[in-house]
Amino acid sequence: METIGLEGRRARLARQHLLLPSTRTDDVTAIADAVVALHSSDPVTVYLSLLARMRAPALTAVDAALYEDRSLVRHHAVRRTLWVSTPEVVRVLHAAATRALVGPDRRRTAGYLAQSGIEDPEAWLVEADEAVLADLRAHGPSTARELGQRVERLRQPIHVGGPRWGATQSAHTRVLLGLGFAGAILRTRPLGSWVSGAYRYAVTDAWLPGGLGDLDPRVARAELARRYLDRFGPVTTEDLRWWAGWPVTATRTALADVGAEPVALDDGQGWVLPDDHGPVAAEPWVAALPSLDPTTMGWKQRGWYLPEPAADAFDRNGNAGPTLWVDGRVVGAWAQGSDGRMLTYYFERVAAARRAELDGRLAVLAAAVGETRYTVRFLGRVHPLVVAGADGSGG
């Protein structure tokens, strides 16, 4: 059995995810494919993840891919969250992960409607779905507020949650979420700038010709596992199970379907694709990655790139804040200050030359975002120290 040590894994990470100076590219679709998909729970992440891997970072290139060429598409996928990926990958994600969400989510919504006094929740939902789709076909991409103004059903107040906690909200939240899981609608251009999460919605086949297709779920899971191993391998069974949000049986089946081969890791057994063997070289590199970047969030078991002091880069739910990397290890955190300056905080001592390289990468990001100020939604526990301007070595 081949052994892949820490340095080997870190070199693979850098080359696979286009983090080396020699692998940067201005092809944003190639970058998305290099990490399978980009986290989009925070709209800022998509842009900063792409900018960090571009030779000549430009917000306009990302806008063009998302909203003009539509070579990148935003959709709910693994772990019930929003992602951005190429149309080919989004179709795989939809069949491999998203469609399984439809039934449970619809039953949950029907239960909320029933406890809110709707006598026939399923019939009510069918009529609401049809009304939303008809309205979008008639008016084109629209925000939730615009839809609520035109579709009366979406203004129906419903009680969500259980007896101990809950809230009353308009039905549009649950209806639009369900249509998204079903692949009937997609999020398109936001109402505001690139930092806004107030998206317009569109009928899927009107925004993406051919829609999301109808791939067989098992075939799609195998293809998603293949892409994940290709870009993140070696990975453990638990890494794939967590990343894809699959049950253990589906995870093991997908590994078998792609012919995954075992390798020895420092902390156990991992898997690679059959043709993915041999050493990988990587020149020295640094990176400033945003919160929820696919590289930082790509593995369930993170000890091989996350030294113990760097755990504070994550919040209590395991969501990563912005991180600083040197040669495959997280060494610090960063943030944009209120005045636009890029602030840093180091978890350990880093050589002055490497810190200068990181400052250079942050300067490139600062130039790309220009005068825009944004708020990071996923901060990590160390974030207050960064914003306070702690530009030194952490204890």
C-alpha positions in Angstrom: 0.0 0.0 0.0 1.4 3.4 -1.0 2.1 5.8 1.9 1.2 9.5 1.5 2.7 11.6 4.3 1.9 15.1 5.5 4.2 16.9 3.0 2.8 14.8 0.1 -0.8 15.7 1.1 0.0 19.3 1.4 1.7 19.4 -2.0 -1.4 17.7 -3.5 -3.7 20.2 -1.9 -1.7 23.1 -3.4 -1.6 21.7 -6.9 -5.1 20.3 -7.0 -6.7 23.6 -5.8 -4.6 25.9 -8.0 -3.0 27.6 -5.0 0.6 27.5 -6.4 1.8 30.7 -8.2 2.4 28.5 -11.3 -1.2 27.1 -11.3 -3.1 30.4 -10.9 -5.5 31.0 -13.8 -8.1 33.6 -14.9 -10.4 30.9 -16.0 -13.0 31.0 -13.2 -14.8 27.9 -14.4 -11.5 26.0 -14.2 -11.1 27.2 -10.6 -14.5 26.1 -9.6 -13.9 22.7 -11.1 -10.5 22.5 -9.2 -12.4 22.6 -5.9 -15.5 20.8 -7.3 -17.8 23.7 -6.1 -17.5 27.0 -4.3 -19.3 27.6 -1.0 -22.0 30.3 -1.4 -23.6 30.5 2.0 -21.9 33.9 2.1 -21.9 35.6 -1.3 -18.5 37.2 -0.5 -16.8 33.7 -0.3 -17.5 32.9 -4.0 -15.7 36.0 -5.2 -12.8 35.9 -2.7 -12.2 32.2 -3.3 -11.9 32.8 -7.1 -9.8 36.0 -6.7 -7.3 34.1 -4.5 -6.6 31.7 -7.3 -6.6 34.1 -10.3 -3.5 35.5 -12.0 -5.2 38.9 -12.6 -8.0 39.0 -10.0 -11.1 40.9 -11.3 -14.6 41.0 -9.9 -16.0 41.6 -13.5 -14.7 38.2 -14.6 -16.7 36.5 -11.8 -19.8 38.6 -12.5 -19.6 37.6 -16.2 -19.4 33.9 -15.4 -22.3 34.0 -12.9 -24.7 36.3 -14.7 -23.8 36.8 -18.3 -22.2 33.6 -19.6 -23.9 31.5 -16.8 -20.9 29.2 -16.9 -21.3 29.2 -13.1 -24.6 28.4 -11.4 -25.7 28.8 -7.8 -27.8 26.0 -6.3 -28.5 24.1 -3.1 -26.4 20.9 -2.9 -24.4 18.9 -0.3 -25.2 19.5 3.4 -28.3 21.6 2.4 -26.2 24.6 1.7 -25.7 26.9 -1.3 -22.9 26.2 -3.8 -21.6 27.6 -7.0 -20.4 25.3 -9.7 -20.3 24.7 -13.4 -23.6 23.5 -15.1 -22.2 20.0 -15.5 -21.3 19.7 -11.8 -24.5 21.3 -10.6 -26.4 18.6 -12.4 -24.3 16.0 -10.7 -24.8 17.7 -7.3 -28.5 17.9 -7.8 -28.9 14.2 -8.5 -26.3 13.1 -6.0 -27.5 15.2 -3.0 -30.2 17.8 -3.5 -33.1 15.6 -4.7 -32.9 13.6 -1.5 -33.8 16.8 0.4 -37.1 17.3 -1.5 -39.4 14.8 0.3 -38.3 15.5 3.9 -38.4 19.3 3.4 -41.8 19.1 1.8 -43.2 17.1 4.7 -41.7 19.6 7.1 -43.4 22.5 5.3 -46.7 20.6 5.1 -46.5 20.1 8.9 -45.9 23.9 9.4 -48.9 24.6 7.2 -51.1 22.2 9.1 -50.3 23.7 12.5 -51.0 27.1 11.0 -54.6 26.1 10.1 -54.2 25.1 6.4 -56.7 22.2 5.9 -55.0 20.5 2.9 -51.3 21.4 3.1 -50.3 19.4 0.0 -52.9 20.9 -2.2 -52.0 24.4 -0.9 -48.3 23.7 -1.7 -49.1 22.5 -5.2 -51.1 25.7 -6.0 -48.4 27.9 -4.4 -45.6 26.2 -6.5 -47.6 26.6 -9.7 -48.4 30.2 -9.0 -44.7 31.1 -8.3 -43.5 29.4 -11.5 -46.2 31.0 -13.6 -45.3 34.4 -12.2 -41.6 34.0 -12.9 -42.3 32.9 -16.4 -44.4 36.0 -16.9 -42.1 38.5 -15.2 -38.6 37.0 -15.4 -36.1 36.9 -12.5 -37.6 38.4 -9.4 -36.8 38.9 -5.7 -38.7 37.2 -2.9 -40.2 40.6 -2.1 -41.4 41.1 -5.7 -42.9 37.6 -5.8 -44.7 38.2 -2.5 -46.2 41.4 -3.8 -47.6 39.6 -6.9 -48.4 36.1 -5.5 -50.9 36.4 -2.6 -50.2 32.8 -1.3 -46.7 33.7 -0.5 -47.9 36.2 2.1 -49.7 33.5 4.1 -48.3 33.6 7.6 -47.2 30.2 8.9 -45.7 29.1 12.2 -42.4 27.3 11.9 -40.6 25.4 14.6 -41.7 23.3 17.6 -43.7 24.0 20.7 -40.8 25.3 22.7 -39.4 27.6 20.0 -40.8 28.9 16.8 -41.6 32.0 14.8 -44.2 33.2 12.4 -43.0 34.1 8.9 -44.5 34.5 5.5 -44.8 31.3 3.5 -42.5 32.5 0.8 -39.4 31.3 2.7 -40.6 27.7 2.8 -42.1 27.7 -0.7 -39.0 29.1 -2.4 -36.7 26.8 -0.5 -38.8 23.8 -1.6 -38.8 24.9 -5.2 -35.0 25.3 -5.0 -34.5 21.8 -3.6 -36.7 20.4 -6.4 -34.6 22.2 -9.0 -37.5 24.2 -10.3 -35.9 27.6 -9.6 -32.4 29.0 -9.3 -30.9 32.0 -7.6 -29.7 34.5 -10.1 -28.3 38.1 -10.0 -28.6 39.8 -6.6 -30.5 42.9 -6.0 -27.5 44.8 -4.7 -23.7 44.4 -5.3 -21.6 41.3 -5.3 -21.7 41.2 -1.5 -25.5 41.0 -1.4 -27.4 37.8 -0.7 -30.8 39.1 -1.8 -31.0 37.1 -5.0 -33.5 37.2 -7.8 -35.1 33.9 -8.6 -35.7 32.4 -12.1 -37.3 29.3 -13.5 -34.4 26.9 -13.9 -34.7 26.0 -17.6 -35.1 29.7 -18.4 -31.8 30.6 -16.7 -30.0 27.3 -17.5 -30.9 25.7 -20.9 -31.8 22.1 -20.3 -32.4 22.6 -16.6 -30.8 20.3 -14.1 -31.4 17.1 -15.9 -32.4 13.7 -14.5 -29.3 11.8 -13.7 -29.5 8.4 -11.9 -28.7 9.1 -8.2 -26.2 6.3 -7.9 -24.4 7.2 -11.1 -24.4 10.8 -9.9 -23.0 9.9 -6.5 -20.2 7.9 -8.1 -19.4 10.9 -10.4 -19.4 13.3 -7.4 -17.1 10.9 -5.4 -14.8 10.7 -8.4 -14.5 14.5 -8.7 -14.0 14.8 -4.9 -11.2 12.2 -4.8 -9.6 13.7 -7.9 -9.5 17.2 -6.3 -9.2 16.4 -2.6 -7.6 12.9 -2.5 -6.3 11.3 -0.5 -9.4 11.4 1.7 -10.8 9.1 4.3 -14.3 7.5 4.2 -15.4 9.9 6.9 -14.1 12.9 4.9 -16.3 11.9 1.9 -19.3 11.0 4.0 -19.2 14.4 5.8 -18.4 16.4 2.7 -21.2 14.9 0.6 -23.7 14.6 3.5 -24.3 10.9 2.6 -25.1 7.9 4.8 -22.3 5.5 5.4 -23.7 2.9 3.0 -24.0 5.3 0.1 -20.5 6.6 0.8 -19.0 3.1 0.7 -20.9 2.2 -2.4 -19.7 5.4 -4.2 -16.1 4.6 -3.3 -16.5 1.1 -4.7 -18.2 2.3 -7.8 -15.2 4.5 -8.7 -12.7 1.8 -7.9 -11.1 3.9 -5.1 -7.8 2.4 -3.9 -6.5 2.5 -0.3 -3.4 4.4 0.7 -1.7 4.7 4.1 -1.9 8.1 5.8 -0.2 9.3 9.0 -3.4 9.0 10.9 -5.0 6.0 9.2 -6.2 4.8 5.8 -7.3 7.0 2.9 -8.5 6.6 -0.6 -7.3 7.8 -4.0 -8.5 7.2 -7.6 -6.9 4.2 -9.4 -4.6 6.4 -11.5 -3.7 8.8 -8.7 -0.4 7.4 -7.4 3.1 8.7 -7.1 4.8 11.8 -5.6 3.5 15.3 -6.3 5.8 18.3 -6.2 4.9 21.9 -5.1 7.0 25.0 -5.0 6.7 27.3 -1.9 3.4 29.1 -1.7 1.2 31.3 0.4 -2.5 32.0 0.3 -5.1 34.2 2.0 -8.4 32.3 1.7 -11.8 33.6 2.7 -14.3 32.1 5.2 -15.8 28.8 4.1 -13.2 28.5 1.3 -13.5 24.9 -0.2 -9.8 24.2 0.7 -10.2 25.0 4.4 -13.6 23.2 4.5 -12.7 20.3 2.3 -12.0 17.6 4.9 -13.7 16.4 8.0 -10.4 15.4 9.5 -8.2 18.5 9.4 -5.3 17.9 11.7 -2.8 17.4 8.8 -3.1 21.0 7.7 -4.6 22.7 10.8 -2.1 23.0 13.7 -3.8 23.0 17.1 -3.6 26.8 17.8 -5.3 27.3 14.5 -8.5 25.7 15.7 -9.7 29.2 16.6 -9.9 30.0 12.9 -13.2 28.0 13.1 -16.4 28.7 14.9 -18.1 26.3 17.3 -20.0 24.7 14.4 -16.8 24.0 12.4 -17.2 26.8 9.9 -14.0 28.3 8.9 -13.2 32.0 9.0 -10.7 33.7 6.7 -7.3 31.9 6.9 -3.7 32.5 6.1 -1.7 29.6 4.6 2.0 28.8 4.2 3.0 25.7 2.3 -0.1 23.7 3.1 -0.6 24.8 6.7 -3.0 27.3 8.3 -0.8 29.8 10.2 -3.1 32.7 10.8 -6.3 34.6 10.2 -7.1 37.8 8.4 -10.0 40.3 8.0 -10.9 43.5 6.1 -10.9 46.4 8.5 -13.6 49.1 8.4 -11.1 51.4 6.6 -10.4 48.7 4.0 -7.0 47.7 5.4 -6.3 43.9 5.5 -5.6 42.9 9.1 -3.7 39.8 10.1 -3.3 37.6 13.2 -0.8 34.8 13.4 -1.2 31.6 15.4 2.5 30.9 15.4 5.8 32.5 14.4 6.1 32.9 10.7 9.3 34.1 9.0 9.3 37.7 8.0 9.8 36.8 4.3 6.7 34.6 4.3 4.7 37.2 6.1 5.7 39.7 3.4 4.5 37.2 0.8 1.1 37.0 2.6 0.9 40.8 2.8 1.4 40.8 -0.9 -1.4 38.4 -1.5 -3.7 40.5 0.7 -2.7 43.6 -1.2 -3.8 41.9 -4.4 -7.2 41.1 -2.9 -7.5 44.6 -1.5 -6.9 46.1 -4.9 -9.4 43.7 -6.5 -12.2 44.6 -4.1 -11.4 48.3 -4.2 -13.7 50.5 -2.2 -16.1 47.8 -1.3 -16.6 47.0 2.4 -18.1 43.7 3.3 -19.2 41.8 6.4 -18.0 38.2 6.8 -20.9 36.0 7.9 -18.6 33.2 9.3 -16.0 34.6 11.4 -14.1 32.0 13.4 -13.5 32.5 17.1 -10.3 34.5 16.5 -12.0 37.2 14.3 -12.4 39.8 17.1 -8.7 39.8 17.7 -8.0 40.3 14.0 -10.4 43.2 13.7 -8.8 44.8 16.8 -5.7 45.0 14.7 -3.6 42.3 16.4 -0.8 42.2 13.8 1.5 40.0 15.7 2.2 36.4 16.7 -0.6 34.7 18.6 0.0 32.9 21.8 
